[in-house]
Amino acid sequence: MATLGMLLGATRHRVAGISISQVRATFQRGMSGYQFESLAVTRPRDHVMQVELNRPEKRNAMNRAFWREMVECFQAITAEPDVRAVVVSGAGKIFTAGLDMGDVMSSLFVEGADIARKAIRLTPTIKAFQDTFSVIEKGPKPVIAAVHSACVGGGVDLISACDIRLCTQDAWFQIKEVDIGLAADVGTLQRLPKIIGNDSLARELAFTSRRFEAEEAKQMGLVSGIYPDRAAVLEAALDLASTIASKSPIAVQGTKVSMVYSRDHSVQEGLDHVALWNSTMLQSEDVVEAVQAGMQKRKPEFSKL
Ligand SMILES: CCC/C=C/C=C/C(=O)SCCNC(=O)CCNC(=O)[C@H](O)C(C)(C)COP(=O)(O)OP(=O)(O)OC[C@H]1O[C@@H](n2cnc3c(N)ncnc32)[C@H](O)[C@@H]1OP(=O)(O)O
């Protein structure tokens, strides 16, 4: 039988897409380990982390550091035993201006004469860009986007990978990619139609780059709440994250995993998946604690993961 030491030593073992060595590094991380060039990471509430896009002077345009650091940051958060919910926000005047066109465009051009060889070399780069947002969806902890003012291009890809979206009254959104000659390729086209449940509207917005405002975003189901300003939307997002964090992390994370799985599978496959999941997770101490706390009219206490 494998000992814990053997398991921890085996870097080929992976949990939620991350290696055991990364998990171990994260246990030792502490907040000082969350130092990034493009992100500011804080713990504003118990069990809640806030990841802020932090290049306000460049309108939080997504530079090369950002595309790499989001993956590092969310993998670390997935492995944090005491974090139960995450808020994503933007520093400064707007949420984000999307792709940093000065810094990133050059990495999308590949040297060489043969188009097929160039394409094969470019494919992993595009997939790595996709991972930057897929990491949010693949992680089991709920992520709430708090959008203020502009959310452009890659910003829509980012928030589409989040679980819940709130915005300010002055928020506006734009699937901007066709305006810079691209088919959006990091998640909007795949996730947004399922979020809003209106394929016709999703296509209209993606084909035209039409800017749409907070009210329309709410009407279509992209956001679930509108708040007067940046401070108010952040407060609401943090309150929501705290409420989620007060629940059993086993129950909440199972719920996210099941909802993401069910979105992409038949009803029967989703039911089979959650039956298998719960055949283990129903045996959690959290079930006993949640039921007892309810009967005793007290707040439940759930231990860290
Ligand atoms: C495989 C790739 C996958 C990803 C694809 C993603 C694609 C996309 O995201 S497409 C969308 C690209 N973004 C844009 O087209 C938006 C461009 N920016 C704007 O329209 C305006 O900046 C905005 C309306 C968002 C805000 O206007 P505001 O007046 O508040 O700011 P500015 O004076 O325009 O900008 C201030 C400084 O920020 C720099 N900046 C803004 N956006 C970007 C950007 N996307 N990339 C790089 N830099 C950006 C701007 O140059 C100013 O810098 P400085 O001149 O040094 O002060």
The ligand as an SDF file (V2000), in Angstrom:
LIG
                    3D

 57 59  0  0  0  0  0  0  0  0999 V2000
   -5.2830   34.1340  -28.3020 C   0  0  0  0  0  0  0  0  0  0  0  0
   -5.7630   35.4710  -27.7860 C   0  0  0  0  0  0  0  0  0  0  0  0
   -6.9470   35.3490  -26.9270 C   0  0  0  0  0  0  0  0  0  0  0  0
   -7.5390   36.6160  -26.4630 C   0  0  0  0  0  0  0  0  0  0  0  0
   -8.2710   37.4360  -27.2200 C   0  0  0  0  0  0  0  0  0  0  0  0
   -8.8310   38.6410  -26.7020 C   0  0  0  0  0  0  0  0  0  0  0  0
   -9.2430   39.5990  -27.5210 C   0  0  0  0  0  0  0  0  0  0  0  0
   -9.7170   40.8890  -27.0240 C   0  0  0  0  0  0  0  0  0  0  0  0
   -9.7000   41.1860  -25.8510 O   0  0  0  0  0  0  0  0  0  0  0  0
  -10.2980   41.9680  -28.2080 S   0  0  0  0  0  0  0  0  0  0  0  0
  -10.4790   43.4830  -27.3480 C   0  0  0  0  0  0  0  0  0  0  0  0
   -9.2040   44.2950  -27.2730 C   0  0  0  0  0  0  0  0  0  0  0  0
   -9.4510   45.5130  -26.5470 N   0  0  0  0  0  0  0  0  0  0  0  0
   -9.8470   46.6500  -27.1070 C   0  0  0  0  0  0  0  0  0  0  0  0
   -9.9840   46.7640  -28.3040 O   0  0  0  0  0  0  0  0  0  0  0  0
  -10.0790   47.8210  -26.1670 C   0  0  0  0  0  0  0  0  0  0  0  0
   -9.1210   48.9550  -26.4210 C   0  0  0  0  0  0  0  0  0  0  0  0
   -9.2720   49.9840  -25.3900 N   0  0  0  0  0  0  0  0  0  0  0  0
  -10.2730   50.8910  -25.3860 C   0  0  0  0  0  0  0  0  0  0  0  0
  -11.1380   50.8980  -26.2210 O   0  0  0  0  0  0  0  0  0  0  0  0
  -10.2360   51.9330  -24.2880 C   0  0  0  0  0  0  0  0  0  0  0  0
   -8.9870   51.8910  -23.6750 O   0  0  0  0  0  0  0  0  0  0  0  0
  -11.3300   51.7300  -23.2060 C   0  0  0  0  0  0  0  0  0  0  0  0
  -12.6900   52.1170  -23.7750 C   0  0  0  0  0  0  0  0  0  0  0  0
  -11.3890   50.2810  -22.7250 C   0  0  0  0  0  0  0  0  0  0  0  0
  -11.0140   52.6190  -21.9970 C   0  0  0  0  0  0  0  0  0  0  0  0
  -10.8850   53.9470  -22.4280 O   0  0  0  0  0  0  0  0  0  0  0  0
  -10.1380   55.0440  -21.5300 P   0  0  0  0  0  0  0  0  0  0  0  0
  -10.3330   56.3640  -22.1870 O   0  0  0  0  0  0  0  0  0  0  0  0
  -10.5650   54.9060  -20.1240 O   0  0  0  0  0  0  0  0  0  0  0  0
   -8.6060   54.6350  -21.5350 O   0  0  0  0  0  0  0  0  0  0  0  0
   -7.4920   54.9060  -22.6730 P   0  0  0  0  0  0  0  0  0  0  0  0
   -7.0310   56.3100  -22.5470 O   0  0  0  0  0  0  0  0  0  0  0  0
   -7.9860   54.4430  -23.9930 O   0  0  0  0  0  0  0  0  0  0  0  0
   -6.3400   53.9010  -22.2280 O   0  0  0  0  0  0  0  0  0  0  0  0
   -5.5470   54.1740  -21.0750 C   0  0  0  0  0  0  0  0  0  0  0  0
   -4.2430   53.4190  -21.2480 C   0  0  0  0  0  0  0  0  0  0  0  0
   -4.5260   52.0140  -21.3520 O   0  0  0  0  0  0  0  0  0  0  0  0
   -4.0110   51.4990  -22.5680 C   0  0  0  0  0  0  0  0  0  0  0  0
   -4.9140   50.4410  -23.0800 N   0  0  0  0  0  0  0  0  0  0  0  0
   -6.2580   50.4370  -23.0850 C   0  0  0  0  0  0  0  0  0  0  0  0
   -6.7180   49.3200  -23.6500 N   0  0  0  0  0  0  0  0  0  0  0  0
   -5.6390   48.5790  -24.0030 C   0  0  0  0  0  0  0  0  0  0  0  0
   -5.4690   47.3090  -24.6400 C   0  0  0  0  0  0  0  0  0  0  0  0
   -6.5140   46.5390  -24.9760 N   0  0  0  0  0  0  0  0  0  0  0  0
   -4.2250   46.8830  -24.8640 N   0  0  0  0  0  0  0  0  0  0  0  0
   -3.1520   47.6230  -24.4840 C   0  0  0  0  0  0  0  0  0  0  0  0
   -3.2490   48.8530  -23.8690 N   0  0  0  0  0  0  0  0  0  0  0  0
   -4.4740   49.3110  -23.6440 C   0  0  0  0  0  0  0  0  0  0  0  0
   -3.9730   52.7000  -23.4900 C   0  0  0  0  0  0  0  0  0  0  0  0
   -3.0580   52.4690  -24.5310 O   0  0  0  0  0  0  0  0  0  0  0  0
   -3.5300   53.7870  -22.5360 C   0  0  0  0  0  0  0  0  0  0  0  0
   -2.1630   53.6570  -22.3130 O   0  0  0  0  0  0  0  0  0  0  0  0
   -1.1850   54.9420  -22.3010 P   0  0  0  0  0  0  0  0  0  0  0  0
   -1.3360   55.5640  -23.6410 O   0  0  0  0  0  0  0  0  0  0  0  0
    0.1640   54.3800  -22.0400 O   0  0  0  0  0  0  0  0  0  0  0  0
   -1.7060   55.8160  -21.1930 O   0  0  0  0  0  0  0  0  0  0  0  0
  1  2  1  0
  2  3  1  0
  3  4  1  0
  4  5  2  0
  5  6  1  0
  6  7  2  0
  7  8  1  0
  8  9  2  0
  8 10  1  0
 10 11  1  0
 11 12  1  0
 12 13  1  0
 13 14  1  0
 14 15  2  0
 14 16  1  0
 16 17  1  0
 17 18  1  0
 18 19  1  0
 19 20  2  0
 19 21  1  0
 21 22  1  0
 21 23  1  0
 23 24  1  0
 23 25  1  0
 23 26  1  0
 26 27  1  0
 27 28  1  0
 28 29  2  0
 28 30  1  0
 28 31  1  0
 31 32  1  0
 32 33  2  0
 32 34  1  0
 32 35  1  0
 35 36  1  0
 36 37  1  0
 37 38  1  0
 37 52  1  0
 38 39  1  0
 39 40  1  0
 39 50  1  0
 40 41  1  0
 40 49  1  0
 41 42  2  0
 42 43  1  0
 43 44  1  0
 43 49  2  0
 44 45  1  0
 44 46  2  0
 46 47  1  0
 47 48  2  0
 48 49  1  0
 50 51  1  0
 50 52  1  0
 52 53  1  0
 53 54  1  0
 54 55  2  0
 54 56  1  0
 54 57  1  0
M  END
$$$$
